[in-house]
Amino acid sequence: MSETPEPLREIIARHGLSASKALGQNFILDRQLLRRIAAVPGDLRGEHVYEVGPGPGGLTGALLEAGASVTAVERDGRCIPALEELRTAYGERLQLIEADALTIDEPALVKGAHVVANLPYNVGTVLLLKWLGGDAWPPWWKSLTLMFQKEVAERIVAEPGSDAFGRLSVAAQWRCRASIAMIVNRSSFVPPPKVTSAIVHVTPEEQPAGVNPRSLERLTEAAFGQRRKMLRSSLKQVDGAIPAAHAIGIDTERRAETLSIEEWIALARALGR
């Protein structure tokens, strides 16, 4: 590759690309910012990265420059020619898959990968919950470095008792460490979204013993689905949840956001007994 890559704005213009609102696309053209994002997971030399929604390949190029091998999944066929130019430059270090990321069986495709992506806003939360869920742990990914609307990012890292604390918070924190790595101003995107964005970094930790992930999902779906109600009402739809709460001393007149991560873990463990 040239030491001074072609400006992304020129690549986009040359391929006649524009961000698709229907696909939730917002392109980042600032190569310095893209390099900062690529640096969040740490040293990527010799590492494998899984990227969703590479668009014209700005972040893809930064990841390849950092020494990673990249598997990129893009459903927008308009972007493939621009990405093919990167594959010509970097060869086998870039694997392109034209598909909808929601249909990908990631463990069968990539293992031991860092996920780094400027996720389309309309699928970001769905993919995050998919990657955080499941029985297999440690997961197929080493870390997640993902772009979200700042409001969503704050929900992912929120502490119990706050208005932002919810199902996403529990999912991201009960067996992972989650933090906001950087705030990204709306002016960094083309076109600028209506909201500020943030990069969230998630790393897996040891899973607490005796907890069925699906039990925890059922509990949080029910409780935070009716978060203004007391647990004695919201958890009725989960068989055994109320007796389990009483058995471990959780007051069911509390509301979902007041329970700590440790209490949600204890409740899921008690429900599974």
N, C-alpha and C positions, 0 to 999 in steps of 0.2 A: 504493500500500500504506500501511496504518497505520504510524506510526512505532514503535508497540509491537505487534508481531505477536502473534496469539493463541498462548498457550503450546502447544507441541507435544503435551503430555500431554492437553490438552483436545481438540485436533484428532483425536488417536488415539481418544479416548473417544467423541467425537461420531460418528465413522465406524465405531465398533465394531471397531477394528483390534487385532490382537495379532501379535507377531513369530512367523513360521512357522519351526519347527525344521527342517522338511523343505527349506525354501528357504534355510536358513543365515542367517536374518535376525536382526539385533540393531540396534534403533533407538537413535539418539543424540538426546536431548531437550534438551541444553544448548545454547542458541543461541549463547552466547559461544564455546564450543568449536567449534561448526560454522563460525562466522565465522573462527576461527583456521585451521581446515582449508582454508577457501575462500581464505585469504590465502597459502597455501604456494606456489602457482605464480607469485605476483607480482600486479601490477596487472591485473585482468581487465576493466577498462572497455573495451567494444568488442570483447572477445575472444569466441571460441566455445568452449564447454565441452561435452564428451561425458560423460554420467553414466550409470553402470550401477547398477541397483538402488536407485532413489531412495526407495522405501518411501513413508512419509507426506509426504516432501518437505522435511524439515528442512534437509539440505545443499543441496537444489535452491534453496530460498528464500535461503540465505546466498549462493549463487553469483549469483543474480539481483540481490540487494541490492548485490553487489560490482560490478554493471554488466555481467555477462556475458550472452550469449545461450546457452541451454542446450538440448541435445538429450538427453532422458532416456529410457532404455530400461528398462521394468519388466514383468516377466512375471506379477506377482501382481495380478490384476484387482481385488482388494479395495482396493488402494491408489489406483486410478485416480481415484475421486471426489475424494479429498483433493488429488491433483495437479492435477485440473481446476480447483480453486479458485485455485491459483497461476496457471494459464493465463488464467483470467478476469482476474486482477489484472495480469498482465504481458504478456498478449497474445501477439504473434508472437515475442517473445523466448524463449518456451518451446515446444519441440516435444516432444510425448509419443508414444512408440512402445510399444505393448503387445506384447512379444515376448520370446523367450529370447535374451539377449545372445550366447550361444554361436553363434547362427545368423546374426548380423548381419554384413554385409559393410561394415565401417566405412569403408574408403576410398571406397566408392560413396556413402556417406551423409554423412560429415563429413570435411573436409580442413582441415588447419591448426588443429586443435582441441587444447585442453588436456583431458586426461582427468582427472577428479576423481571419486572414488567411494569410498564405504564398501562395498567389495565383499563379497558373500556369501562366507563362508569356503570353502564347498564348490566354488566355481568360480574363486576368485581366482588361484590359480597357473596354471590352464589359460589364463585370459584374459591374464595377464601374458606367458606364453611365446608366445602367439599374437601379441601386440602387439610383442614384442621380436624376433620372427622375421621370416622372409620376405626376399626379394631386394630389394624396393623400399627404397631409403635415399637421402636422409632419409625417415623414415616419415611417415604421414599425421597423426601427432600431434606437438604441440610439446613436451609434457611429460606425465608420468604422476604423479598424486598419489593414492596408493592405500592403503587400509587393509588390513593383514594381521595375523595373529597375530604377536606379537613374535618368536617363534622363526623364522617364515618370513621376516620382515623382516631378521633377522640373517643368514639364509642368503643373501639377495639382496645384501647389502653386505659379506659376509665376505671376508677376505683369505686368500690362499693359505697353506697350512700349518695352518690352523685346522680344527677338527672341523666347523664350519658351512660351510666352503667346498665348493661342489659345482656341479652343473649350472646351478642358478639363478644362482649367483654369476657364472659365465662368461657366461651369456646376457645378464645385466644389465650387465656391465662391459666387454665386448670392444669395443662401439661406443657405449656410453652412460656417463654419470656417475650413480651411484646413491648416495643417502644416506638416513638415517633423519631425518625432519623433526621428529617428536615422538613421545613415548610416550603412549598413551591407556589410562588405568586402566580395569579391567573395570567399575568402578562407574559409568562414564560411559554405559553401555548399558542398554537395557531389552529383554529381560532381560539381566542381567550374564552374559557368557560365562565359561567356566571359566579362561580365560587372559587375560593382558595383551595389548594390541594396540599397533600402531605404524603411523604414517604414513610411507610410503616415497615419496621424490621422485626421479624419473628424468628426465634430459634427454638427448637424442640428441647424439652427437658424430660427427666424420667417421669413416667406415668404413675400416679398414685395407685397403690395396689388395691385390688378388690372393687374397682369401679368399671362398670359397663358403660362405654361411651354413649350407647343408644339410650340408656336410662337417664344419663345426664341431659342429653338432647331433649328427651320427652319432658323432663321436668322444667327445663328453661323455656322450651317452646310454650308450655302451658302457663307458666308463671309470668313470663314477660309478655305473653300475648294478651294478658289482662293485668298489666302492671299496676293499675290504680286500685285493683282489688286486693283484699287480704289473701294470704296463702290458703286459708281455709276454704275460700271460694275458687280461686284460680287453679288449685291443684286437685280439685275434685275429679277432673277428667282423667287423672293418672291413677290407675288402680294401686292402692297401697301407699300412696304418697303421704296422705294425712297421718295414718298410723306410724309410718316411718319417721316423719318429722317429730311426732310426739315422743317416739321411742328414744330419740337422741337429744331431746330437750329443746327443739326449735319451736318457738311460739308461733302458731299459725295465724295469729292476728297481725303479724308483721307483713310487710310487702316485699316483693321479690328483690328490689334494688338494695334492701338493707342487709341481705345475707352476704357474708364474705365468700370468697372463692373456696376457702376451707370448709365452710358450712354447706355449700353446694356439693362439694366432693363427698362430705360425710352423708348428706341426704341421698345422693346417688348410690353410695355404698350400702346404706341401710335399706334402700328400696330393692337392691339386688339380692338381699339375704333371703 
